[in-house]
Amino acid sequence: MKIMIIEDEPRSAEMITRLLKQYDKSYSVLEVIGSVEKGIQWFAHNAALPDLIMADIQLTDGTSFDLFERVNPDLPIIFITAYNEFLLRAFRLNSIDYLLKPLNFTDLKRALDKFNRTREAWLKSGFAQLRQILSEDQKCYKHRFLVKSGKSYKYLSAGEIAWFAAEEGIVFANLKNGGRWIIDDNITDLNRVLDPEKYFQINRSTIIHIDAMDKISDYFNRRLMVRLLPGNHGVIVSRERVADFKNWLNK
């Protein structure tokens, strides 16, 4: 099995390669492509195509959708994404599987098992349809949260919230004005319904708003420390999320 990896983060590409070998030692990586432009050049000059493509969506110069619309490969593709629930809906609609960052062997095995079961019947994906779904679903992020105060209820606007934090099974919405409210959503569900342009999950228990960051500094074991407003609250970016966090900030 020859596989192409489309990923602009070398460490992520190396991890995918290791997991592929763990799944089946006979699998080989035909090529690692890090940008839309390099992908276009590769397909223009190579006749030997891979059996499968594993593609990150966000690349340095665009998205993998941009690449596939240009070269139109008639190949099965497993996408890699970070937290966007609307992509999940698109992939289900088009029978394309996906992997969620940070990658793990269980998810990769599930995707490859599905590919191997359906390999002969795999159909070419409609990327124009995917792009339309993406554009429409960007309007569907969660904007308000219902919270309870005594016997009364009120709502919080998403823009009021500096960060979400899970503590002993309870999720708190920490406000930019210093308030703090318990909400019903868990961190996983929040990650799926919040606007990824404004919010980022920096570790298993914390999602931050981009405007809440006051200072970012190096922390031991290749992690980062983020100081949040208000109150100079310090939170740690987990090591496996550092690369994606930097890409999120550098868009």
N, C-alpha and C positions, 0 to 999 in steps of 0.2 A: 504494500500500500504506500503510494507516494502522496505526501501531504504538503500543501503550501500554507505557510503561516503569514498572515498579514497583520503586523503588529509593530508599532513605532517605539516600543519600550524594550530594549535588549533583554532586560531581566525577565520580563513577562514572556518574551519569545523563548528564552531558555527554559522557563518553567513549563511552558506548553510542550516543548520538546521532551523534557524529562518525563512528564506525565504520559505522553504518547508512548514512549519506550516502556514505561511501567505497564501500560495497557497491552502492548504487543511489541516485542523486541524486533519483529520483522518490519515494523513501520519505519519509514524514512522520511526526512524532511527534504523536499525537493528544493525549496527556496524560502527565504525569509524576506518579505517585502515591508519596507517601513513607511512608504508614502504613496499617494495616488500616482504621482508622476513616475516613480520607479516601477510601479505596477503596470502602468500603460506601456512603458518601455519593455518590460519583461515579456508581456504577452505579445508584443509586436515582433519580438526577435526569437521566440522559443516555440517550437512546434510540439514538443513533448509536454503535455499538460498533466497536472496532478489529478489524482483520483478524488481528492477532497480538499476544500479550502477551509481553513479556520481563520476567521477575519475579525479583528477588533473593528469597532464602528468608527471611533474617533481617531483620525490620523493627523499628522502634523500639518498637512496641506489640504485637508478636507475630510471626507468620510469614505468608507469602503463602498457605500452606495454610489458615490461619484465615480469611483473606479469601475464598478460593475456596469454602470450605465454606458461608460465609454468603451469597454472591451467586450461586454455582453458574453461572459463565459457560460457555456451550457454545462455547468458543473454543480454538484451539491456543495452547500456552504453551511458551516456552523458558525453563527455569529457570536461575538463576545461583547458584552455590554456591562455597564456599571449602573445598576439600580433603576433603570427607567422602565416602569411597568407598562407604558404604552407600547414599547417595543415587544414585550412579551405577547401582547395581543396580536401584533402584526405578524410575529413569527408563527403563532398558532394558526392564524388564518391561512398562511402560506405553507404550512407544514415544514417550516425551517426550525431547527432546534437552536438553542442559545446556551451560552455559558455566562455565569455571573461572576464578576470579579469581587474578591480575590478567588482565583481558580482553585479547585480541589479535585482530587482524583475521582471521587464519587460522582460529581456532576459530569466530568469529562467521560467517564465510563458510560453513564446513562445516555449521553449524546451519541457516542460512538456505537453503542449497542443498537440504538434506534436507527442510525445510519446503515449499519450492516444488515439489519432486518429488512430495510426498505430500499436498499441500494439499487436494485434493478428497476424499481418503479419510481425512482426519484425524478421529479419533474423540475424543469427550469422555473426559477422564482420570478415573480413580477416585481421588479425593483421600483418601477414607476408607481405601482400600487402601494408599495411599502412607503415610499416618500410621501404620498398623499395621506396615508394613515398617520404618519409622523406629524405632518403639518396640522392635521385636524386635531390630534390628541394633545398637542401642546396647549390647547385652550382649556384642558380638563383638569388642571392641577387643583389641589385643595387650597382654598383661600380663607376658610373660617373654621374655627374649632369651638364647639359648644362645651362650656364648663359650668360647674355648679358651685354656688356660693350659698351655704346654708340651705334654705328651701327655695332659693331663687336660681335662675339660670342667666347666663350671659354668653356672648360669643367673643372670641379673640380673633382679630385679623392676623393672617399669617405674617404680614409685614411687621407686626408688633413683637414677634418672637425672635429673640437673639439666638437661642439654642434649645434643643430638646435633649433631655438626659434621663436615662433609665437608672433608677436606684432601688435595689431590692424588689424588683418586679413592678415598680410604679414609675410611670413616665411623667416627667414634669416639663411644662413649657415655661422657660425662663424669659421674661420679657425685657425689652430694651430699657424700660423705665424702672427696672428693678423688681417687679412683681414676679410671682411664681404661682402656677396653677397646675393641678393634676388634670391630665387628659386621658381619654379612654384608649387612644391609639397606641400600639406598640411601635418600637423602633423600625422593625421590618416593614410594617404597613406604612409608616410615615415616609420611609425611603421611596416607596412606590408612588406616593401621591403628591409629594412636594416638588416644586419646580427645581430641576437639577442645575439650572443656571444660577440659582440663588442659595440652594442648600447643598451640603455635602456631609456624608456620614464619615467621620474621621476615625471612629473606632466602633466597637460593637454596641456601645451604649450611648453614643453622642452624635447628634446631627447639628451642624452650626449654620448660621446665616452668614453670607459673605460680608455683610455690613457690620457684623458684630466683632470682627477680628481687629484687635488693636496692635498686636505684635506677634511675629512668628520667629522662632529661633531653633537652632539645633538642640537635640536632646540625645542622651546616650542610647547606644544600641541602634543607631541609624534611624531614630525616630525624630519627630518634631514636637515642640511645645508651642501651643497657640494660646495667647492671652486674649480673653474675651471681655467685651464691654456689655453691661456695666460691672464694676467691681474687680477688674483685673483678674478674673477667674481663669485659672490655668487648666488646659486640657491637653491630652497627648494624642498625636496622630500616630496610629499603629503602624508598625514598620511596613506591613503589606499594603497599606493604603497611601504611603508617602508619594510614590510616583504618580498615582492618579490624582492625588490632591494637588501636586504641583502643576499637572496638566490642566486641572480645573481652574486654578488661579491664573494660568498663562494663556487662556483662550483669547 
